[in-house]
Amino acid sequence: MTRQFSGAELVVATHNNGKMREFAAMFAEHPCKLYSAADFNLESPEETGTTFIDNALLKARFVAKATGKIALADDSGMCVEALDGAPGVYSADWAEVEGGRDFNRAIKKVHDAMGDHPNKKAKFVSVLALCWPDGHCETAEGFAHGQIVWPPRGSHGHGYDPIFMPDGYHNTYAEMDPTEKNKISHRAASFRQMMEKCFGH
Ligand code: IMP
């Protein structure tokens, strides 16, 4: 049976301030105190999973065990059909350069790998995992289906946004106003599902 969140505190398994703000907005209506993994001086566990669910569970379990509190983690990425689902769970890794991440490079890598393949279909995936200190976990998954476009378009957003055009739109994620993207994104879908499943919203 699905377990409901009934705590007064929740630790978000991230050190990223941008993500923390998104989670805070998600919980604006929910009366619980939010902490981040950084508040407990926790390191990030290595993301060794081969699926988004594996990685979200691994991060949430790690934080729940270390803090003794209920923990929420997310994992996300872009999957291109013509590349058999790549970059997928390695979406951030494709941008890895010495000293940081370069998404222009990652975007170019997707373009080069696709060549002139006629299938431009792609999807963004977002998985959320909510884990209790006793080991129980619940997950939620959200998708955004669309197409890869070339050349890159738009200056909003982050990551692969300039080459992803969601189905039903003529704009890429990076050409959309962020509030519009946040309503239709893969992350919005997984947030909504998790809120309905475990938070009674
Ligand atoms: P995570 O932080 O391990 O979930 O890594 C997610 C990676 O997937 C990011 O670094 C981006 O490369 C990519 N990604 C996830 N969501 C988005 C999005 O909304 N727009 C663009 N790229 C995204």
py3Dmol code that shows the C-alpha trace and the ligand (Angstrom):
import py3Dmol

protein = """\
ATOM      1  CA  MET A   1       0.000   0.000   0.000  1.00  0.00           C
ATOM      2  CA  THR A   2       1.178   3.531  -0.728  1.00  0.00           C
ATOM      3  CA  ARG A   3       2.561   5.193   2.386  1.00  0.00           C
ATOM      4  CA  GLN A   4       1.510   8.760   3.143  1.00  0.00           C
ATOM      5  CA  PHE A   5       3.959  11.385   4.333  1.00  0.00           C
ATOM      6  CA  SER A   6       2.898  12.377   7.825  1.00  0.00           C
ATOM      7  CA  GLY A   7       6.091  13.959   9.156  1.00  0.00           C
ATOM      8  CA  ALA A   8       6.830  17.532  10.086  1.00  0.00           C
ATOM      9  CA  GLU A   9      10.295  17.543   8.495  1.00  0.00           C
ATOM     10  CA  LEU A  10      11.700  16.499   5.136  1.00  0.00           C
ATOM     11  CA  VAL A  11      15.279  16.461   3.871  1.00  0.00           C
ATOM     12  CA  VAL A  12      15.778  17.114   0.169  1.00  0.00           C
ATOM     13  CA  ALA A  13      18.706  15.086  -1.124  1.00  0.00           C
ATOM     14  CA  THR A  14      20.399  17.879  -3.060  1.00  0.00           C
ATOM     15  CA  HIS A  15      23.217  20.387  -2.675  1.00  0.00           C
ATOM     16  CA  ASN A  16      21.945  22.412  -5.618  1.00  0.00           C
ATOM     17  CA  ASN A  17      20.330  25.744  -4.665  1.00  0.00           C
ATOM     18  CA  GLY A  18      18.314  25.905  -7.890  1.00  0.00           C
ATOM     19  CA  LYS A  19      16.770  22.502  -7.220  1.00  0.00           C
ATOM     20  CA  MET A  20      16.174  23.452  -3.587  1.00  0.00           C
ATOM     21  CA  ARG A  21      14.147  26.480  -4.757  1.00  0.00           C
ATOM     22  CA  GLU A  22      12.043  24.233  -7.027  1.00  0.00           C
ATOM     23  CA  PHE A  23      11.358  21.883  -4.118  1.00  0.00           C
ATOM     24  CA  ALA A  24      10.495  24.794  -1.823  1.00  0.00           C
ATOM     25  CA  ALA A  25       7.930  25.994  -4.401  1.00  0.00           C
ATOM     26  CA  MET A  26       6.507  22.473  -4.605  1.00  0.00           C
ATOM     27  CA  PHE A  27       6.012  22.432  -0.838  1.00  0.00           C
ATOM     28  CA  ALA A  28       4.752  26.022  -0.545  1.00  0.00           C
ATOM     29  CA  GLU A  29       1.289  24.760   0.418  1.00  0.00           C
ATOM     30  CA  HIS A  30       2.521  21.925   2.616  1.00  0.00           C
ATOM     31  CA  PRO A  31       3.185  22.546   6.303  1.00  0.00           C
ATOM     32  CA  CYS A  32       6.546  20.871   6.781  1.00  0.00           C
ATOM     33  CA  LYS A  33      10.060  22.119   7.427  1.00  0.00           C
ATOM     34  CA  LEU A  34      12.406  21.505   4.501  1.00  0.00           C
ATOM     35  CA  TYR A  35      16.104  20.826   4.919  1.00  0.00           C
ATOM     36  CA  SER A  36      18.717  20.169   2.259  1.00  0.00           C
ATOM     37  CA  ALA A  37      21.457  17.517   2.412  1.00  0.00           C
ATOM     38  CA  ALA A  38      23.906  20.425   2.711  1.00  0.00           C
ATOM     39  CA  ASP A  39      22.252  21.439   6.043  1.00  0.00           C
ATOM     40  CA  PHE A  40      23.534  18.115   7.438  1.00  0.00           C
ATOM     41  CA  ASN A  41      26.977  18.410   5.822  1.00  0.00           C
ATOM     42  CA  LEU A  42      26.328  15.232   3.869  1.00  0.00           C
ATOM     43  CA  GLU A  43      28.387  14.345   0.818  1.00  0.00           C
ATOM     44  CA  SER A  44      26.582  13.292  -2.362  1.00  0.00           C
ATOM     45  CA  PRO A  45      26.654   9.532  -2.920  1.00  0.00           C
ATOM     46  CA  GLU A  46      28.062   8.344  -6.231  1.00  0.00           C
ATOM     47  CA  GLU A  47      25.262   7.883  -8.780  1.00  0.00           C
ATOM     48  CA  THR A  48      26.086   4.322  -9.788  1.00  0.00           C
ATOM     49  CA  GLY A  49      22.581   3.283 -10.926  1.00  0.00           C
ATOM     50  CA  THR A  50      21.744   2.467 -14.528  1.00  0.00           C
ATOM     51  CA  THR A  51      18.183   3.839 -14.354  1.00  0.00           C
ATOM     52  CA  PHE A  52      16.679   7.122 -13.143  1.00  0.00           C
ATOM     53  CA  ILE A  53      14.738   5.196 -10.479  1.00  0.00           C
ATOM     54  CA  ASP A  54      17.907   3.464  -9.208  1.00  0.00           C
ATOM     55  CA  ASN A  55      19.703   6.798  -8.843  1.00  0.00           C
ATOM     56  CA  ALA A  56      16.791   8.639  -7.201  1.00  0.00           C
ATOM     57  CA  LEU A  57      16.374   5.743  -4.717  1.00  0.00           C
ATOM     58  CA  LEU A  58      20.097   5.588  -4.019  1.00  0.00           C
ATOM     59  CA  LYS A  59      20.203   9.325  -3.174  1.00  0.00           C
ATOM     60  CA  ALA A  60      17.037   9.332  -1.025  1.00  0.00           C
ATOM     61  CA  ARG A  61      18.009   6.138   0.860  1.00  0.00           C
ATOM     62  CA  PHE A  62      21.470   7.534   1.596  1.00  0.00           C
ATOM     63  CA  VAL A  63      20.047  10.743   3.127  1.00  0.00           C
ATOM     64  CA  ALA A  64      17.245   8.973   5.066  1.00  0.00           C
ATOM     65  CA  LYS A  65      19.782   6.592   6.591  1.00  0.00           C
ATOM     66  CA  ALA A  66      22.299   9.324   7.434  1.00  0.00           C
ATOM     67  CA  THR A  67      19.775  11.738   8.991  1.00  0.00           C
ATOM     68  CA  GLY A  68      17.092   9.423  10.424  1.00  0.00           C
ATOM     69  CA  LYS A  69      14.547  11.665   8.667  1.00  0.00           C
ATOM     70  CA  ILE A  70      12.289  11.185   5.634  1.00  0.00           C
ATOM     71  CA  ALA A  71      14.206  12.146   2.463  1.00  0.00           C
ATOM     72  CA  LEU A  72      13.197  13.170  -1.061  1.00  0.00           C
ATOM     73  CA  ALA A  73      15.523  12.897  -4.073  1.00  0.00           C
ATOM     74  CA  ASP A  74      15.172  13.411  -7.811  1.00  0.00           C
ATOM     75  CA  ASP A  75      17.004  12.162 -10.845  1.00  0.00           C
ATOM     76  CA  SER A  76      16.432  13.342 -14.377  1.00  0.00           C
ATOM     77  CA  GLY A  77      17.819  13.402 -17.884  1.00  0.00           C
ATOM     78  CA  MET A  78      17.135  13.401 -21.604  1.00  0.00           C
ATOM     79  CA  CYS A  79      16.702  10.235 -23.699  1.00  0.00           C
ATOM     80  CA  VAL A  80      17.060  10.376 -27.492  1.00  0.00           C
ATOM     81  CA  GLU A  81      15.337   7.576 -29.447  1.00  0.00           C
ATOM     82  CA  ALA A  82      17.910   7.506 -32.267  1.00  0.00           C
ATOM     83  CA  LEU A  83      20.658   7.073 -29.645  1.00  0.00           C
ATOM     84  CA  ASP A  84      18.925   4.139 -27.918  1.00  0.00           C
ATOM     85  CA  GLY A  85      17.980   6.372 -24.981  1.00  0.00           C
ATOM     86  CA  ALA A  86      21.333   8.145 -24.521  1.00  0.00           C
ATOM     87  CA  PRO A  87      22.468  10.323 -22.865  1.00  0.00           C
ATOM     88  CA  GLY A  88      19.793   9.173 -20.318  1.00  0.00           C
ATOM     89  CA  VAL A  89      21.190   8.742 -16.803  1.00  0.00           C
ATOM     90  CA  TYR A  90      24.487  10.081 -18.156  1.00  0.00           C
ATOM     91  CA  SER A  91      22.967  13.449 -19.225  1.00  0.00           C
ATOM     92  CA  ALA A  92      25.084  15.441 -16.768  1.00  0.00           C
ATOM     93  CA  ASP A  93      28.191  13.323 -17.513  1.00  0.00           C
ATOM     94  CA  TRP A  94      28.039  14.223 -21.229  1.00  0.00           C
ATOM     95  CA  ALA A  95      28.702  17.831 -20.192  1.00  0.00           C
ATOM     96  CA  GLU A  96      31.633  16.984 -17.908  1.00  0.00           C
ATOM     97  CA  VAL A  97      34.823  18.929 -18.671  1.00  0.00           C
ATOM     98  CA  GLU A  98      37.825  19.597 -16.509  1.00  0.00           C
ATOM     99  CA  GLY A  99      36.709  21.898 -13.724  1.00  0.00           C
ATOM    100  CA  GLY A 100      32.961  21.792 -14.425  1.00  0.00           C
ATOM    101  CA  ARG A 101      30.213  21.216 -16.988  1.00  0.00           C
ATOM    102  CA  ASP A 102      29.849  22.578 -20.490  1.00  0.00           C
ATOM    103  CA  PHE A 103      26.396  22.026 -21.946  1.00  0.00           C
ATOM    104  CA  ASN A 104      27.304  23.540 -25.328  1.00  0.00           C
ATOM    105  CA  ARG A 105      29.661  20.612 -25.646  1.00  0.00           C
ATOM    106  CA  ALA A 106      27.000  18.112 -24.486  1.00  0.00           C
ATOM    107  CA  ILE A 107      24.471  19.542 -26.963  1.00  0.00           C
ATOM    108  CA  LYS A 108      27.005  19.304 -29.799  1.00  0.00           C
ATOM    109  CA  LYS A 109      27.751  15.718 -28.770  1.00  0.00           C
ATOM    110  CA  VAL A 110      24.047  14.816 -29.095  1.00  0.00           C
ATOM    111  CA  HIS A 111      23.926  16.500 -32.510  1.00  0.00           C
ATOM    112  CA  ASP A 112      27.073  14.729 -33.749  1.00  0.00           C
ATOM    113  CA  ALA A 113      25.917  11.357 -32.449  1.00  0.00           C
ATOM    114  CA  MET A 114      22.526  11.719 -34.203  1.00  0.00           C
ATOM    115  CA  GLY A 115      24.125  12.704 -37.535  1.00  0.00           C
ATOM    116  CA  ASP A 116      21.323  12.977 -40.093  1.00  0.00           C
ATOM    117  CA  HIS A 117      19.175  10.268 -38.459  1.00  0.00           C
ATOM    118  CA  PRO A 118      15.558  10.944 -39.486  1.00  0.00           C
ATOM    119  CA  ASN A 119      14.110  10.048 -36.066  1.00  0.00           C
ATOM    120  CA  LYS A 120      14.317  13.214 -33.946  1.00  0.00           C
ATOM    121  CA  LYS A 121      12.135  11.951 -31.084  1.00  0.00           C
ATOM    122  CA  ALA A 122      13.354  12.498 -27.517  1.00  0.00           C
ATOM    123  CA  LYS A 123      11.944  12.634 -24.022  1.00  0.00           C
ATOM    124  CA  PHE A 124      12.900  14.160 -20.700  1.00  0.00           C
ATOM    125  CA  VAL A 125      12.388  11.956 -17.657  1.00  0.00           C
ATOM    126  CA  SER A 126      12.155  12.992 -14.010  1.00  0.00           C
ATOM    127  CA  VAL A 127      11.939  10.520 -11.136  1.00  0.00           C
ATOM    128  CA  LEU A 128      11.292  11.411  -7.510  1.00  0.00           C
ATOM    129  CA  ALA A 129      11.983   9.008  -4.644  1.00  0.00           C
ATOM    130  CA  LEU A 130      10.647   9.502  -1.122  1.00  0.00           C
ATOM    131  CA  CYS A 131      12.352   7.241   1.436  1.00  0.00           C
ATOM    132  CA  TRP A 132      11.721   6.660   5.138  1.00  0.00           C
ATOM    133  CA  PRO A 133      14.481   5.782   7.642  1.00  0.00           C
ATOM    134  CA  ASP A 134      12.961   2.268   7.985  1.00  0.00           C
ATOM    135  CA  GLY A 135      13.756   1.626   4.307  1.00  0.00           C
ATOM    136  CA  HIS A 136      10.264   2.086   2.829  1.00  0.00           C
ATOM    137  CA  CYS A 137      10.275   4.104  -0.431  1.00  0.00           C
ATOM    138  CA  GLU A 138       7.710   5.544  -2.837  1.00  0.00           C
ATOM    139  CA  THR A 139       8.541   6.803  -6.350  1.00  0.00           C
ATOM    140  CA  ALA A 140       6.910   8.996  -8.994  1.00  0.00           C
ATOM    141  CA  GLU A 141       7.899   9.399 -12.647  1.00  0.00           C
ATOM    142  CA  GLY A 142       7.171  12.249 -15.087  1.00  0.00           C
ATOM    143  CA  PHE A 143       7.850  12.587 -18.809  1.00  0.00           C
ATOM    144  CA  ALA A 144       7.986  15.304 -21.447  1.00  0.00           C
ATOM    145  CA  HIS A 145       7.916  13.975 -25.010  1.00  0.00           C
ATOM    146  CA  GLY A 146       9.272  16.011 -27.906  1.00  0.00           C
ATOM    147  CA  GLN A 147      11.836  16.425 -30.692  1.00  0.00           C
ATOM    148  CA  ILE A 148      15.488  17.367 -30.969  1.00  0.00           C
ATOM    149  CA  VAL A 149      15.942  20.539 -33.054  1.00  0.00           C
ATOM    150  CA  TRP A 150      19.064  21.938 -34.655  1.00  0.00           C
ATOM    151  CA  PRO A 151      20.480  24.578 -34.399  1.00  0.00           C
ATOM    152  CA  PRO A 152      19.951  25.250 -30.665  1.00  0.00           C
ATOM    153  CA  ARG A 153      17.347  27.959 -29.936  1.00  0.00           C
ATOM    154  CA  GLY A 154      16.650  30.165 -26.922  1.00  0.00           C
ATOM    155  CA  SER A 155      18.495  31.489 -23.915  1.00  0.00           C
ATOM    156  CA  HIS A 156      16.339  30.513 -20.933  1.00  0.00           C
ATOM    157  CA  GLY A 157      16.670  27.406 -18.809  1.00  0.00           C
ATOM    158  CA  HIS A 158      19.660  25.117 -18.527  1.00  0.00           C
ATOM    159  CA  GLY A 159      21.208  21.903 -19.781  1.00  0.00           C
ATOM    160  CA  TYR A 160      19.705  20.552 -23.000  1.00  0.00           C
ATOM    161  CA  ASP A 161      16.818  23.073 -23.094  1.00  0.00           C
ATOM    162  CA  PRO A 162      17.938  24.806 -26.361  1.00  0.00           C
ATOM    163  CA  ILE A 163      17.608  21.598 -28.459  1.00  0.00           C
ATOM    164  CA  PHE A 164      14.388  20.170 -26.968  1.00  0.00           C
ATOM    165  CA  MET A 165      10.995  21.144 -28.424  1.00  0.00           C
ATOM    166  CA  PRO A 166       8.108  19.563 -26.496  1.00  0.00           C
ATOM    167  CA  ASP A 167       5.234  18.028 -28.503  1.00  0.00           C
ATOM    168  CA  GLY A 168       2.456  20.528 -29.218  1.00  0.00           C
ATOM    169  CA  TYR A 169       4.770  23.561 -29.081  1.00  0.00           C
ATOM    170  CA  HIS A 170       6.800  25.517 -31.645  1.00  0.00           C
ATOM    171  CA  ASN A 171       9.272  26.743 -29.015  1.00  0.00           C
ATOM    172  CA  THR A 172      12.162  24.923 -27.423  1.00  0.00           C
ATOM    173  CA  TYR A 173      12.279  24.676 -23.618  1.00  0.00           C
ATOM    174  CA  ALA A 174      14.920  27.456 -23.756  1.00  0.00           C
ATOM    175  CA  GLU A 175      12.619  29.763 -25.774  1.00  0.00           C
ATOM    176  CA  MET A 176       9.782  29.382 -23.265  1.00  0.00           C
ATOM    177  CA  ASP A 177       9.197  31.630 -20.343  1.00  0.00           C
ATOM    178  CA  PRO A 178      10.450  29.585 -17.349  1.00  0.00           C
ATOM    179  CA  THR A 179       7.008  29.690 -15.693  1.00  0.00           C
ATOM    180  CA  GLU A 180       5.519  28.147 -18.858  1.00  0.00           C
ATOM    181  CA  LYS A 181       8.209  25.441 -18.958  1.00  0.00           C
ATOM    182  CA  ASN A 182       7.670  24.697 -15.271  1.00  0.00           C
ATOM    183  CA  LYS A 183       3.968  24.014 -15.900  1.00  0.00           C
ATOM    184  CA  ILE A 184       4.525  21.417 -18.646  1.00  0.00           C
ATOM    185  CA  SER A 185       7.910  19.941 -17.776  1.00  0.00           C
ATOM    186  CA  HIS A 186       8.822  16.356 -16.882  1.00  0.00           C
ATOM    187  CA  ARG A 187       9.679  17.644 -13.395  1.00  0.00           C
ATOM    188  CA  ALA A 188       6.243  19.265 -13.004  1.00  0.00           C
ATOM    189  CA  ALA A 189       4.683  15.911 -13.935  1.00  0.00           C
ATOM    190  CA  SER A 190       6.671  13.910 -11.373  1.00  0.00           C
ATOM    191  CA  PHE A 191       6.092  16.572  -8.678  1.00  0.00           C
ATOM    192  CA  ARG A 192       2.341  16.475  -9.331  1.00  0.00           C
ATOM    193  CA  GLN A 193       2.275  12.683  -9.182  1.00  0.00           C
ATOM    194  CA  MET A 194       4.269  12.567  -5.925  1.00  0.00           C
ATOM    195  CA  MET A 195       2.068  15.224  -4.292  1.00  0.00           C
ATOM    196  CA  GLU A 196      -1.081  13.274  -5.217  1.00  0.00           C
ATOM    197  CA  LYS A 197       0.404   9.935  -4.176  1.00  0.00           C
ATOM    198  CA  CYS A 198       1.988  10.732  -0.801  1.00  0.00           C
ATOM    199  CA  PHE A 199       1.066  14.276   0.270  1.00  0.00           C
ATOM    200  CA  GLY A 200      -2.696  14.298  -0.279  1.00  0.00           C
ATOM    201  CA  HIS A 201      -2.706  17.238  -2.746  1.00  0.00           C
TER     202      HIS A 201
END
"""
ligand_1 = """\
23
IMP
P 20.601 15.146 -12.144
O 20.923 16.417 -11.444
O 21.426 13.972 -11.805
O 19.123 14.850 -12.131
O 21.027 15.414 -13.661
C 20.114 15.871 -14.531
C 20.802 16.262 -15.835
O 19.826 16.035 -16.865
C 21.100 17.732 -15.876
O 22.424 18.020 -15.566
C 20.791 18.060 -17.335
O 21.873 17.637 -18.086
C 19.674 17.143 -17.699
N 18.349 17.751 -17.455
C 17.428 17.354 -16.547
N 16.332 18.141 -16.587
C 16.582 19.044 -17.538
C 15.813 20.140 -18.056
O 14.698 20.469 -17.622
N 16.391 20.835 -19.052
C 17.610 20.551 -19.551
N 18.381 19.561 -19.106
C 17.866 18.798 -18.106
"""
view = py3Dmol.view(width=600, height=400)
view.addModel(protein, "pdb")
view.setStyle({"model": 0}, {"cartoon": {"style": "trace"}})
view.addModel(ligand_1, "xyz")
view.setStyle({"model": 1}, {"stick": {}})
view.zoomTo()
view.show()
